[in-house]
């Protein structure tokens, strides 16, 4: 930075002393804005309220520096810098309006429309100033617009502030700032030889906005923590409704794997029959994800438990479940597959409701077993039929949800039925538990991100002990 040759050190020092409070406040405002950005980055959460507050603070602080007399004396202004120096006046209101638009309890719908209108006008004035240079008409329009907006916001805070302590804080800060703005405009109009006091009013107003933004951020974090705690409780509850390990059996080896997309999910499996000579295996998938699907999955468990008397008849079992669920799932539906295995008869009976087919691995070959009816909980008149087949020692059965088939890689390609068949065939030499792990691990490695719940229920028929 070079001093103009005609300037003396005393002139620069005098300008510095006059600008010293504003330079200090400019540094304070800029620092507050930078700290707000750092805090937002540290939290790794893009809070638009905090970011708009930070940008507003930084721009106002930089305006105090750019428009200081010291800078005017010590820099040989170019035409571009003059336009930038004036244009920043019209840029500062933009993040302020964004701040209020991101706080729905501060502005009604009409107020947000007004905020967007101010943003558009301010942007146009800034561009016109950069292109054409400063104009008193631009400043007049800007001052009128800002005063009207401040008075409207003040009136809104008075109306709503009585019920909200945060709004009362904003109201007091805004009232002080409006008074200083009005005084500044009157001072400029009559050329009163009084120092600028608007930055002091802005300091009060910024402190109120900072309090509001910080309080909202803390409240949001507390709410998120409460939600996480509730989801963790819901996850534990959902885990508790899933059955424990299949009991030791001389005929069956069963392994189940359940990987929810979120803390709680809509996939479900159960052992309807788990005895020495029989096994009844159910897999279900509720439409949707998250808490609503998890709640309906709990209803699926109750519906399945109520049909245990039909455990040996899969079609009657699913019909009973459908009757129990219809009208109670808030228009969400359920797909399901149920198989009953009888070692005494060496027979399986299978039925499904709009669910992916069961896979049978026998002598290295994979066969689809499909006997589908309509989805559960959608049609009271839905009927179901059963398919039956023989069981041979060494048979391996696989029930699963469509999260395996629809797992997509980075190119958008689904894992698909053929890949699942090939993967299932490769597990022939693995124990049931290892085979279930291998299937889930392979699908998760294939997918770019988990977009659905994954459930695998695998059963080996080992024949006579």
C-alpha positions in Angstrom: 0.0 0.0 0.0 1.5 3.3 -1.1 0.7 6.7 0.3 -0.1 9.5 -2.2 2.9 11.9 -2.2 0.8 14.9 -1.2 -0.5 13.2 1.9 1.3 13.9 5.2 1.7 11.4 8.0 -0.4 13.6 10.2 -3.4 13.4 7.7 -3.2 9.6 7.6 -2.9 9.4 11.4 -5.9 11.8 11.8 -7.9 9.6 9.5 -6.9 6.5 11.3 -8.1 8.0 14.7 -11.4 9.0 13.2 -11.9 5.5 11.6 -10.4 3.6 14.5 -13.8 2.6 16.1 -15.2 1.5 12.7 -12.1 -0.4 11.8 -12.3 -2.2 15.2 -16.0 -3.0 14.7 -15.3 -4.2 11.2 -12.7 -6.6 12.5 -15.0 -7.8 15.2 -17.9 -8.4 12.8 -15.6 -10.2 10.3 -14.2 -12.3 13.1 -17.6 -13.3 14.4 -18.6 -14.3 10.9 -15.5 -16.4 10.3 -15.9 -18.1 13.7 -19.5 -18.9 12.8 -18.3 -20.5 9.5 -15.6 -22.5 11.4 -18.2 -23.6 13.9 -20.5 -24.8 11.2 -17.7 -26.6 9.4 -16.6 -28.2 12.7 -20.1 -29.5 13.2 -20.1 -30.9 9.6 -23.7 -29.7 9.3 -24.7 -27.2 6.6 -26.9 -24.9 8.7 -28.2 -22.2 6.3 -29.2 -20.0 9.2 -25.7 -20.0 10.6 -24.1 -19.5 7.2 -26.3 -16.6 6.3 -25.6 -15.0 9.7 -21.9 -15.5 9.1 -21.9 -14.0 5.6 -24.0 -11.0 6.8 -21.6 -10.3 9.6 -18.5 -10.6 7.3 -19.9 -8.4 4.6 -21.0 -5.7 7.0 -17.5 -5.8 8.7 -15.8 -5.5 5.3 -18.0 -2.6 4.3 -16.8 -0.7 7.3 -13.2 -1.3 6.2 -13.7 -0.6 2.5 -15.6 2.6 3.1 -13.2 4.0 5.8 -11.6 7.4 5.2 -8.2 5.8 5.9 -8.5 3.5 2.9 -9.8 6.4 0.7 -6.7 8.4 1.6 -4.1 5.7 1.2 -5.3 4.0 -2.0 -5.4 5.6 -5.4 -8.9 4.5 -6.3 -9.6 3.0 -9.7 -13.0 3.3 -11.2 -13.6 -0.4 -10.5 -12.8 0.0 -6.8 -15.1 3.0 -6.5 -17.9 0.9 -7.9 -17.1 -2.0 -5.6 -17.0 0.4 -2.7 -20.5 1.6 -3.5 -21.9 -1.8 -4.6 -21.2 -3.5 -1.3 -24.0 -1.4 0.2 -26.5 -3.3 -1.9 -24.9 -6.7 -1.3 -25.1 -6.6 2.5 -28.9 -6.9 2.8 -28.9 -10.1 0.8 -27.6 -12.5 3.5 -29.7 -10.6 6.0 -32.9 -11.4 4.1 -31.7 -15.0 3.7 -31.3 -15.2 7.4 -34.9 -14.3 8.1 -36.2 -16.4 5.3 -34.5 -19.5 6.8 -36.2 -18.7 10.2 -39.8 -19.5 9.6 -40.9 -18.4 13.0 -39.6 -14.9 12.4 -41.4 -14.3 9.1 -44.8 -15.3 7.8 -45.2 -16.4 4.2 -45.8 -12.9 3.0 -42.7 -11.7 4.9 -40.6 -14.4 3.1 -41.9 -13.2 -0.2 -40.9 -9.6 0.7 -37.4 -10.9 1.7 -36.9 -12.6 -1.7 -38.1 -9.4 -3.4 -35.5 -7.3 -1.5 -32.8 -9.9 -2.5 -33.7 -9.5 -6.1 -33.8 -5.7 -6.0 -30.5 -5.5 -4.0 -28.8 -7.8 -6.5 -30.0 -5.6 -9.4 -28.8 -2.5 -7.7 -25.4 -4.1 -7.0 -25.0 -5.1 -10.7 -26.1 -1.7 -11.9 -23.6 0.0 -9.6 -20.8 -2.2 -10.9 -21.8 -1.5 -14.5 -22.8 2.2 -14.4 -21.2 3.4 -11.3 -22.7 4.9 -8.1 -26.0 6.8 -8.3 -28.0 8.7 -5.7 -31.1 7.2 -7.0 -29.8 3.7 -6.2 -29.0 4.8 -2.7 -32.4 6.4 -2.2 -34.3 3.3 -3.4 -32.1 1.1 -1.2 -32.6 3.2 1.9 -36.3 3.4 1.5 -36.5 -0.4 0.9 -34.4 -1.2 3.9 -36.3 1.2 6.2 -39.7 -0.3 5.1 -38.4 -3.8 5.6 -37.0 -3.1 9.0 -40.3 -1.4 10.1 -42.3 -4.4 8.7 -40.1 -6.9 10.5 -40.3 -4.8 13.7 -44.1 -4.8 13.5 -44.1 -8.6 12.9 -41.9 -9.2 15.9 -44.1 -7.0 18.1 -47.2 -9.0 17.0 -45.6 -12.4 17.6 -42.9 -11.6 20.1 -45.1 -11.7 23.2 -45.4 -15.5 22.9 -41.8 -16.2 21.9 -38.8 -15.0 24.0 -36.5 -15.4 21.1 -38.6 -13.0 19.0 -38.6 -10.5 21.9 -34.8 -10.5 21.7 -34.9 -10.0 17.9 -37.5 -7.2 18.4 -35.3 -5.2 20.9 -32.2 -5.6 18.7 -34.1 -4.6 15.6 -35.7 -1.6 17.3 -32.3 -0.3 18.3 -30.9 -0.9 14.8 -33.9 0.8 13.1 -33.4 3.8 15.4 -29.8 4.0 14.4 -30.6 3.6 10.7 -33.2 6.3 10.8 -30.8 8.6 12.6 -28.0 7.8 10.1 -30.3 8.7 7.2 -31.4 11.9 8.8 -27.7 12.8 9.6 -26.8 12.2 6.0 -29.7 14.2 4.7 -28.8 17.3 6.8 -25.1 16.8 6.7 -24.8 16.9 10.5 -21.2 16.8 11.7 -21.8 13.8 13.9 -19.9 10.5 13.8 -21.6 7.5 12.3 -23.5 5.6 14.9 -25.2 3.0 12.7 -22.4 0.4 13.3 -23.1 0.5 17.1 -26.8 -0.3 16.4 -25.7 -3.1 14.1 -23.5 -4.5 16.8 -26.5 -4.7 19.1 -28.6 -6.2 16.3 -25.9 -8.7 15.3 -25.6 -9.8 18.9 -29.3 -10.5 19.0 -29.2 -12.4 15.7 -26.2 -14.3 16.9 -28.1 -15.2 20.1 -31.0 -16.4 18.1 -28.9 -18.4 15.6 -26.9 -20.0 18.4 -30.0 -20.9 20.4 -31.7 -22.4 17.3 -28.6 -24.4 16.5 -28.3 -25.7 20.1 -32.0 -26.5 20.2 -31.8 -28.3 16.9 -28.8 -30.4 18.1 -30.7 -31.2 21.3 -33.7 -32.3 19.3 -31.5 -34.4 17.0 -29.9 -36.0 20.0 -33.4 -36.8 21.4 -34.4 -38.3 18.0 -31.2 -40.4 17.9 -31.9 -41.7 21.4 -35.5 -42.5 20.5 -34.3 -44.3 17.3 -31.8 -46.3 19.3 -34.6 -47.4 21.6 -36.7 -48.2 18.6 -33.8 -50.2 17.1 -33.4 -52.2 20.3 -37.2 -52.8 20.4 -37.2 -54.0 16.8 -34.2 -56.2 17.4 -36.1 -57.8 20.3 -39.0 -58.8 18.1 -36.7 -60.8 15.8 -36.3 -64.4 16.9 -33.2 -65.7 18.6 -31.1 -68.4 16.9 -33.0 -71.3 15.5 -32.8 -74.1 18.1 -30.5 -77.1 17.5 -32.2 -79.6 15.3 -31.0 -82.9 13.9 -32.6 -82.0 10.5 -32.3 -78.3 9.9 -29.5 -75.7 10.1 -30.9 -72.2 9.9 -29.0 -68.9 9.6 -30.6 -65.4 9.4 -29.0 -62.1 8.6 -30.7 -58.7 8.9 -29.0 -55.4 7.8 -31.4 -52.4 8.0 -30.8 -49.4 5.8 -31.5 -47.0 8.8 -31.7 -47.5 12.5 -35.1 -49.2 12.1 -36.5 -50.8 9.1 -39.4 -52.6 7.5 -37.9 -56.0 6.8 -38.9 -58.8 9.2 -38.3 -62.5 9.6 -39.6 -65.1 12.1 -39.5 -68.8 12.9 -43.2 -69.7 13.0 -42.3 -73.3 13.8 -39.0 -74.3 15.3 -39.0 -77.9 16.5 -37.0 -81.1 16.1 -38.8 -82.2 13.0 -40.5 -79.1 11.5 -39.5 -75.5 10.5 -41.7 -72.7 9.5 -39.8 -69.8 8.1 -41.3 -66.4 7.3 -39.7 -63.3 5.6 -41.6 -60.1 5.1 -40.9 -56.7 3.6 -43.0 -53.6 4.5 -43.2 -50.9 1.8 -41.2 -47.7 2.8 -38.5 -47.3 5.3 -37.8 -46.0 8.7 -40.1 -45.7 11.7 -43.4 -46.1 9.9 -42.2 -49.3 8.2 -40.8 -50.6 11.5 -44.1 -50.0 13.3 -45.9 -52.0 10.6 -43.3 -54.7 10.8 -44.3 -55.1 14.5 -47.9 -55.6 13.3 -46.7 -58.2 10.9 -45.2 -60.1 13.8 -48.5 -60.0 15.7 -50.4 -61.1 12.5 -48.0 -64.0 12.0 -48.3 -65.1 15.6 -52.0 -65.2 15.4 -51.8 -67.7 12.5 -49.6 -70.3 14.1 -52.5 -72.9 13.9 -52.1 -72.7 10.1 -48.3 -73.0 10.2 -48.4 -76.3 8.2 -50.6 -74.7 5.5 -48.8 -71.7 4.0 -51.7 -70.5 1.8 -54.0 -70.4 4.8 -51.3 -68.8 6.9 -50.9 -65.9 4.5 -54.6 -65.5 4.0 -55.0 -65.1 7.8 -52.2 -62.6 7.9 -53.8 -60.6 5.1 -57.1 -60.5 7.0 -55.4 -59.3 10.2 -53.5 -56.6 8.4 -56.1 -55.2 6.0 -57.2 -51.7 7.1 -54.5 -51.4 9.7 -51.4 -50.4 7.8 -52.2 -46.8 6.7 -52.2 -47.8 3.0 -48.8 -49.4 3.2 -48.5 -52.9 2.0 -46.4 -56.0 2.8 -44.8 -58.6 0.7 -44.1 -62.0 2.4 -42.8 -65.5 1.7 -43.5 -68.5 4.0 -42.2 -72.0 3.8 -43.1 -75.0 6.0 -40.6 -77.8 6.2 -41.5 -81.3 7.4 -38.6 -83.7 7.9 -40.9 -86.7 8.7 -42.5 -86.4 5.3 -39.4 -85.0 3.6 -41.6 -82.3 2.1 -41.7 -78.5 1.9 -44.8 -76.3 1.3 -44.4 -72.8 0.1 -46.5 -69.7 -0.5 -45.8 -66.0 -1.1 -47.5 -62.6 -1.4 -45.9 -60.6 -4.2 -42.4 -61.6 -2.9 -39.2 -62.6 -4.7 -39.2 -66.4 -5.3 -37.5 -68.8 -2.8 -34.3 -70.4 -4.1 -33.5 -74.1 -3.8 -29.9 -75.2 -4.2 -29.7 -78.9 -4.9 -26.7 -80.8 -6.3 -25.1 -77.5 -7.3 -28.1 -76.2 -9.3 -30.4 -73.3 -8.3 -34.1 -73.5 -8.9 -36.7 -70.8 -8.3 -39.8 -71.8 -6.3 -42.5 -69.3 -7.0 -46.1 -69.4 -5.9 -47.2 -65.8 -5.6 -50.4 -64.1 -4.7 -51.3 -60.4 -4.1 -49.4 -58.3 -1.5 -50.6 -58.4 2.1 -52.7 -55.6 3.6 -53.9 -54.3 0.2 -56.9 -56.4 -0.8 -59.3 -58.2 1.6 -60.3 -60.6 -1.1 -56.8 -61.8 -1.9 -56.3 -65.5 -2.0 -53.2 -67.6 -1.9 -52.1 -71.0 -3.1 -49.2 -73.3 -2.0 -46.5 -75.1 -3.9 -45.1 -78.3 -2.5 -42.0 -80.3 -3.2 -39.8 -83.0 -1.8 -36.8 -82.4 0.5 -33.5 -84.2 -0.1 -30.5 -84.3 2.2 -28.2 -81.5 1.3 -30.9 -79.2 0.0 -30.4 -75.5 0.8 -33.3 -73.0 0.8 -33.0 -69.2 0.6 -35.6 -66.7 1.5 -34.7 -63.0 1.1 -36.0 -59.5 0.5 -35.8 -57.5 -2.7 -33.0 -55.3 -1.2 -30.6 -58.0 -2.5 -31.9 -57.9 -6.0 -32.2 -54.1 -6.2 -28.8 -53.3 -4.8 -27.2 -51.0 -7.4 -23.5 -50.3 -8.1 -22.0 -46.9 -9.1 -23.1 -47.4 -12.7 -26.7 -48.0 -11.6 -26.7 -51.7 -12.4 -28.8 -53.9 -10.1 -27.3 -57.0 -8.5 -30.2 -58.9 -10.1 -31.5 -62.5 -10.1 -28.8 -64.1 -12.2 -26.0 -62.8 -10.0 -27.9 -63.9 -6.9 -28.3 -67.4 -8.3 -24.6 -67.6 -9.1 -23.7 -66.3 -5.7 -26.0 -68.8 -4.0 -24.6 -71.7 -6.0 -21.1 -70.7 -4.8 -22.1 -71.2 -1.2 -22.7 -74.9 -1.6 -19.6 -75.9 0.3 -20.0 -73.3 3.1 -21.9 -73.9 6.4 -25.2 -72.2 6.7 -24.0 -69.3 8.8 -20.9 -68.7 6.6 -23.1 -68.9 3.5 -25.5 -66.2 4.8 -22.6 -64.0 5.7 -21.0 -64.4 2.3 -24.2 -63.5 0.5 -24.8 -60.3 2.5 -21.2 -59.2 2.3 -21.0 -59.7 -1.4 -24.2 -57.7 -2.1 -23.0 -54.9 0.2 -19.7 -54.8 -1.6 -21.5 -54.6 -4.9 -23.7 -51.7 -4.0 -22.5 -48.1 -4.0 -24.6 -47.3 -1.0 -27.3 -49.3 0.8 -30.7 -48.0 -0.4 -32.8 -50.7 1.1 -33.0 -53.2 3.9 -31.2 -56.5 3.4 -32.6 -59.7 4.9 -31.4 -63.3 4.3 -33.0 -66.5 5.8 -31.1 -69.6 4.8 -32.0 -73.2 5.8 -30.1 -76.4 5.2 -31.9 -79.8 5.3 -29.4 -82.3 6.5 -31.6 -85.3 6.5 -31.6 -87.9 9.3 -29.1 -87.2 12.1 
